[in-house]
Each structure stands twice: as structure tokens, then as C-alpha cells.
Amino acid sequence: MKRRTLIPLFAVIVVVVGCAQVSQIATQVAVQEGHIDQQQADSINRTVEATLKAWSDVTPEQEHYIGRAVAATLLATYPPVDDQLANRYLNVMGQTLALFSDRPETFGGYRFLLVDSDDINAFACPGGLILVTRGLVSLCENEDALAAVLAHEIGHVAGKHGLRAIKKSRWTNVGTLLATEGARNFGSEELAQLTEELEGSIHDITQTLINNGYSKDLEREADEAAVAVLTSIGYNPRGLEAMLLEMEARWQPSGPGFMRTHPSPMDRLADVTPAIQTVEPLGDPPGPRQLRFETALAGILK
């Protein structure tokens, strides 16, 4: 391979992998084998460091499109519920709750969608696309409980929890491939293989979110954020407590849905109870609110 073509190829590989340490190792191997000199290696490493700094935060636009890709994959398994009244109700409530969160706006805005599954689960995709299963909604006894569900998912989006999961796993396969091929001259075949691994990473990321869920710490953050949102807007944060107790009654450690992707409800309740107890107790939701809840979700709650 000619020296002038090797330099940009190295730059492409190490920038794609996104690891300055790998860049330094790869360029030093190239120097030792006589493919580039030290000045060229230093130039490549400076370029990589500058690019990594620019990519240290995913832009709102990037987050939006990542979230769309994740949501599209989820919808292949969890089809949307064709209930305009219920979905409109979910969006009006969810978007209102989001206004009281730490992140009231995203690039594409918050969007909420009921999906057709008996599983008790919800998915907060990066950028504000939130999918809620019919099984989870049917578990709610009133609007406070449903508001707690949506506020919890908004907490995941506001905290960019999905992006943390994506960043953690995005380059795993690519890094493995580069570690194997790192001492060789990369050609078009190796680069094509890297590209395939990058394209497959979206699938791997989505599977991570579906099968593993968020960590206990991130679930606690989302629960605490939900309490703050619910309190600010006037919902009873004990709606979250009620939902966790309902989920605990159905808890099976090896079960599907939330049982596979979440910490135990009692562990979550123990973590969030101190925040709930700081709020003055509220009574039952007003009659008109309960009527609104039952009317909008009549096709789901039956």
C-alpha cells in the first residue's frame, strides 16, 4: 500500500473506533514497520484527539436519529396500538409532564406511543420517543399512576440514560476487530468488515436495551426525577408507589418484560420512598380526572 494512501486510512479507522489509545498503538506499529514516520503518526493522533473531543457529546440531532433507529427496531416486535384517543391522551399528558422535567425540550420533541403487548414494560428511546405497552397501561388504576409511568420514562430521556447504554456498547465489535487486525495493513476488505460491524451495532444496542434494561442506579435516578416532576405539576407521587406495589405483586425474577429488564420493585421502592415522603400527602384524584382517564383508555382498560 502506498504511504500517502495509508495515512488517511489509518485516520479513518481510529476515528471510527473512537479510541485515542488504539490510535497511538496503531500508528506506532505503522512507524515501526516503516509505513509512516513519527511526524505523520503525531499528526494522525492529534486529529483523532480533536475528533474525539468534538464527539464527546452526541448532538441533539444525532440523539434523535439514534432514538428513531432504536424505536423502529422495537416496533418490529411491539406493534403500535391503533387507538387514536388513547394515544392522543398519552401524548398530551406526557408532553405536559415533560415540560416540568430537567429537559423539557428535545430535538424532535417527546412522543408517546402505546404498543400492543401484554408485557408490563416501557421503553425510553434516546431523544424522547417513549413506547408504553398495553399491559403496563392496563395496570394503572388512575391518572396519577399513569403519570408516574410516563414521568419515570421522561426521567430516562432527560438523564440521557439511553445514550449512556449506547456509548458503552457501540464500538465493542469494532474494537475487537481492530485489536485482532491492529498490526496489519488495513485494506478495503478489513475496512468493509469494520463497516459491517458498525451497521450491526444498532441491532446490538437495541437488544441491550430490550434484554438488559438500565442499571439500578439509573432506575433510581429516573424514579427520583419522576417524583420531582409529579410534585411540580400537581400529581400525587404516591402514584409511583402504587405502580411499584402492583408490579411487585406480579414479580417473578426470571419473568418477561419489566421482570427481565428492571431491578425488583421493592428495591426501587426502598430507594425512592425517602423522596416520596418529603411530599405532603394528597388525597384521591379528582372525579373529573378519573373520568378523563377511564374515557380515554376505555379500549385499553377493558
C-alpha positions as CSV (number, residue, x, y, z in Angstrom):
1,M,0.0,0.0,0.0
2,K,1.4,3.4,-0.9
3,R,2.3,5.7,2.1
4,R,0.1,8.6,1.0
5,T,-3.0,6.3,0.9
6,L,-2.1,4.6,4.2
7,I,-2.3,7.8,6.3
8,P,-5.9,8.7,5.7
9,L,-6.9,5.0,6.0
10,F,-5.4,4.9,9.5
11,A,-7.1,8.1,10.3
12,V,-10.5,6.8,9.2
13,I,-10.1,3.6,11.3
14,V,-9.0,5.2,14.5
15,V,-11.6,8.0,14.3
16,V,-14.4,5.5,13.6
17,V,-13.3,3.4,16.6
18,G,-13.2,6.5,18.7
19,C,-10.3,5.5,20.9
20,A,-7.2,7.6,21.2
21,Q,-5.2,4.8,22.9
22,V,-5.9,2.5,19.9
23,S,-4.8,5.3,17.6
24,Q,-1.5,5.6,19.4
25,I,-0.8,1.9,19.3
26,A,-1.8,1.5,15.6
27,T,0.3,4.5,14.5
28,Q,3.3,3.3,16.5
29,V,3.1,-0.1,14.8
30,A,3.0,1.7,11.4
31,V,6.1,3.7,12.4
32,Q,8.0,0.6,13.5
33,E,7.1,-1.2,10.2
34,G,8.3,1.8,8.2
35,H,4.9,2.7,6.7
36,I,4.8,6.2,8.1
37,D,7.3,8.4,10.0
38,Q,6.9,9.8,13.6
39,Q,5.7,13.2,12.3
40,Q,2.9,11.6,10.4
41,A,2.0,9.5,13.4
42,D,1.8,12.5,15.6
43,S,-0.4,14.3,13.1
44,I,-2.8,11.3,13.0
45,N,-3.0,11.2,16.7
46,R,-3.7,14.9,17.0
47,T,-6.5,14.6,14.5
48,V,-8.0,11.7,16.4
49,E,-7.9,13.5,19.8
50,A,-9.6,16.6,18.2
51,T,-12.3,14.4,16.7
52,L,-12.9,12.6,20.0
53,K,-13.3,15.9,21.8
54,A,-15.8,17.1,19.2
55,W,-17.7,13.8,19.6
56,S,-17.6,13.8,23.4
57,D,-21.3,14.8,23.5
58,V,-23.8,13.4,21.0
59,T,-25.7,16.3,19.4
60,P,-29.5,16.6,19.9
61,E,-29.9,15.8,16.2
62,Q,-27.8,12.6,16.5
63,E,-29.6,11.6,19.6
64,H,-32.9,12.0,17.8
65,Y,-31.9,9.8,14.9
66,I,-30.4,7.2,17.1
67,G,-33.6,7.1,19.0
68,R,-35.6,6.7,15.8
69,A,-33.5,3.7,14.8
70,V,-33.9,2.1,18.2
71,A,-37.7,2.8,18.2
72,A,-38.0,1.4,14.7
73,T,-36.4,-1.9,15.8
74,L,-38.6,-2.1,18.8
75,L,-41.8,-1.5,16.8
76,A,-41.0,-4.6,14.7
77,T,-41.6,-6.6,17.9
78,Y,-44.1,-4.4,19.6
79,P,-46.6,-3.1,17.0
80,P,-48.5,0.2,17.7
81,V,-51.9,0.1,19.2
82,D,-54.4,1.6,16.8
83,D,-56.3,3.8,19.3
84,Q,-56.2,7.5,18.4
85,L,-58.0,8.6,21.6
86,A,-55.7,6.7,23.9
87,N,-52.5,7.8,22.0
88,R,-53.6,11.4,22.0
89,Y,-54.3,11.3,25.7
90,L,-50.9,9.7,26.3
91,N,-49.2,12.4,24.3
92,V,-51.0,15.3,25.9
93,M,-50.2,14.0,29.4
94,G,-46.6,13.0,28.5
95,Q,-45.7,16.2,26.8
96,T,-47.2,18.2,29.7
97,L,-45.2,16.2,32.2
98,A,-42.0,16.7,30.1
99,L,-42.3,20.5,30.4
100,F,-41.7,20.1,34.2
101,S,-38.7,17.9,33.7
102,D,-35.0,18.8,33.7
103,R,-35.1,18.6,29.9
104,P,-38.4,20.0,28.7
105,E,-37.3,20.0,25.0
106,T,-35.5,17.6,22.7
107,F,-34.6,17.9,19.0
108,G,-37.7,16.0,17.8
109,G,-39.8,16.6,20.9
110,Y,-41.3,14.0,23.2
111,R,-43.5,11.4,21.5
112,F,-45.5,8.7,23.3
113,L,-47.0,5.6,21.7
114,L,-49.0,2.7,23.0
115,V,-47.7,-0.7,21.8
116,D,-49.6,-3.9,21.6
117,S,-48.1,-6.3,24.2
118,D,-49.3,-7.9,27.4
119,D,-45.8,-7.4,28.8
120,I,-45.6,-4.9,31.6
121,N,-42.9,-2.6,30.2
122,A,-42.0,0.7,28.6
123,F,-39.0,1.9,26.5
124,A,-37.4,5.3,26.7
125,C,-35.6,5.7,23.4
126,P,-32.9,8.5,23.1
127,G,-34.3,11.8,22.0
128,G,-37.8,11.4,23.6
129,L,-39.5,8.6,21.8
130,I,-41.3,6.6,24.5
131,L,-43.2,3.4,23.9
132,V,-45.5,2.0,26.6
133,T,-47.1,-1.4,26.5
134,R,-50.8,-2.0,26.7
135,G,-50.0,-4.4,29.6
136,L,-48.4,-1.6,31.6
137,V,-51.1,0.9,31.0
138,S,-53.8,-1.6,32.0
139,L,-52.1,-2.0,35.3
140,C,-52.7,1.7,36.2
141,E,-55.8,2.3,38.3
142,N,-55.8,6.1,37.9
143,E,-54.2,9.0,36.1
144,D,-51.7,9.5,39.0
145,A,-50.3,6.0,38.4
146,L,-50.1,6.5,34.6
147,A,-48.5,9.9,35.1
148,A,-45.9,8.2,37.3
149,V,-45.1,5.7,34.5
150,L,-44.6,8.5,31.9
151,A,-42.6,10.7,34.3
152,H,-40.3,7.8,35.0
153,E,-39.6,7.3,31.3
154,I,-39.2,11.0,30.8
155,G,-36.6,10.8,33.6
156,H,-34.6,8.3,31.5
157,V,-34.7,10.6,28.5
158,A,-33.9,13.7,30.5
159,G,-30.9,11.9,32.0
160,K,-29.8,10.6,28.6
161,H,-29.7,7.1,30.1
162,G,-30.2,5.5,26.7
163,L,-27.2,7.3,25.3
164,R,-25.1,6.0,28.2
165,A,-26.0,2.5,27.2
166,I,-25.3,3.2,23.6
167,K,-21.9,4.7,24.3
168,K,-21.0,1.7,26.4
169,S,-21.6,-0.8,23.7
170,R,-21.5,0.9,20.4
171,W,-17.9,0.1,19.4
172,T,-17.5,-3.2,21.1
173,N,-17.4,-5.3,17.9
174,V,-15.3,-2.8,16.1
175,G,-12.8,-2.6,18.8
176,T,-12.5,-6.3,18.9
177,L,-11.9,-6.5,15.2
178,L,-9.3,-3.7,15.3
179,A,-7.5,-5.4,18.2
180,T,-7.2,-8.5,16.0
181,E,-6.1,-6.7,12.9
182,G,-4.2,-3.9,14.6
183,A,-0.7,-4.9,13.5
184,R,-1.7,-5.5,9.8
185,N,-2.0,-3.2,6.9
186,F,-5.7,-2.4,6.6
187,G,-7.1,-2.7,3.1
188,S,-10.6,-2.5,1.6
189,E,-11.7,-5.9,2.9
190,E,-10.8,-5.1,6.5
191,L,-12.5,-1.7,6.2
192,A,-15.6,-3.3,4.8
193,Q,-15.7,-5.7,7.7
194,L,-15.5,-2.8,10.1
195,T,-18.3,-1.1,8.3
196,E,-20.5,-4.2,8.6
197,E,-19.8,-4.3,12.4
198,L,-20.7,-0.6,12.7
199,E,-24.0,-1.2,10.9
200,G,-24.8,-4.2,13.1
201,S,-24.1,-2.2,16.3
202,I,-27.6,-0.6,16.2
203,H,-29.1,-4.0,16.4
204,D,-26.8,-4.9,19.3
205,I,-27.6,-1.7,21.1
206,T,-31.4,-2.3,20.8
207,Q,-31.0,-5.8,22.1
208,T,-29.1,-4.5,25.1
209,L,-31.9,-2.1,25.9
210,I,-34.6,-4.8,25.5
211,N,-32.8,-7.6,27.3
212,N,-30.8,-5.9,30.0
213,G,-32.5,-2.6,30.7
214,Y,-31.0,0.2,32.7
215,S,-28.8,-0.2,35.7
216,K,-30.2,0.0,39.3
217,D,-28.6,3.4,39.7
218,L,-30.2,4.8,36.5
219,E,-33.6,3.4,37.5
220,R,-33.3,5.2,40.8
221,E,-32.4,8.4,39.0
222,A,-35.5,8.1,36.8
223,D,-37.7,7.3,39.8
224,E,-36.4,10.3,41.7
225,A,-36.9,12.5,38.6
226,A,-40.4,11.2,38.3
227,V,-41.2,12.2,41.9
228,A,-39.9,15.7,41.2
229,V,-42.0,16.1,38.0
230,L,-45.1,14.7,39.6
231,T,-44.8,17.0,42.5
232,S,-44.2,20.1,40.4
233,I,-47.2,19.5,38.2
234,G,-49.6,18.5,40.9
235,Y,-49.9,14.8,40.6
236,N,-49.6,12.5,43.6
237,P,-46.1,11.0,43.6
238,R,-47.6,8.1,45.5
239,G,-48.9,7.0,42.1
240,L,-45.4,5.7,41.6
241,E,-45.5,3.9,44.9
242,A,-48.8,2.3,43.8
243,M,-47.4,1.2,40.5
244,L,-44.3,-0.4,42.1
245,L,-46.6,-2.3,44.5
246,E,-48.7,-3.5,41.6
247,M,-45.5,-4.6,39.8
248,E,-44.2,-6.4,42.9
249,A,-47.4,-8.4,43.1
250,R,-46.6,-9.8,39.7
251,W,-42.8,-10.0,40.2
252,Q,-41.0,-13.2,39.0
253,P,-37.2,-12.7,38.9
254,S,-36.9,-14.7,35.6
255,G,-40.2,-13.4,34.1
256,P,-40.6,-11.4,30.9
257,G,-41.0,-7.6,30.4
258,F,-40.0,-5.4,33.3
259,M,-39.0,-8.5,35.4
260,R,-36.2,-9.1,32.9
261,T,-35.1,-5.5,32.5
262,H,-35.6,-3.8,35.9
263,P,-34.5,-4.1,39.5
264,S,-37.1,-5.6,41.8
265,P,-40.0,-3.2,42.5
266,M,-39.3,-3.4,46.3
267,D,-35.7,-2.4,45.8
268,R,-36.8,0.6,43.7
269,L,-39.5,1.5,46.3
270,A,-36.9,1.4,49.1
271,D,-34.7,3.8,47.1
272,V,-37.4,6.3,46.1
273,T,-39.5,6.2,49.3
274,P,-37.4,9.0,51.0
275,A,-38.2,11.3,48.1
276,I,-41.9,10.5,48.2
277,Q,-42.1,11.0,51.9
278,T,-40.9,14.6,51.6
279,V,-44.2,15.4,49.7
280,E,-47.3,16.4,51.6
281,P,-49.8,13.5,51.3
282,L,-52.5,14.1,48.7
283,G,-56.0,12.5,48.5
284,D,-57.6,10.6,45.7
285,P,-57.5,12.2,42.3
286,P,-60.5,14.4,41.5
287,G,-63.5,12.8,39.9
288,P,-63.2,14.6,36.5
289,R,-59.6,13.4,36.2
290,Q,-60.6,9.8,36.8
291,L,-63.4,10.1,34.3
292,R,-60.9,11.5,31.7
293,F,-58.6,8.6,32.4
294,E,-61.3,6.0,32.1
295,T,-62.8,7.5,29.0
296,A,-59.5,7.9,27.1
297,L,-58.3,4.4,27.9
298,A,-61.6,2.6,27.7
299,G,-60.3,0.4,24.9
300,I,-57.2,-0.5,26.9
301,L,-58.5,-0.9,30.4
302,K,-61.4,-3.2,29.5
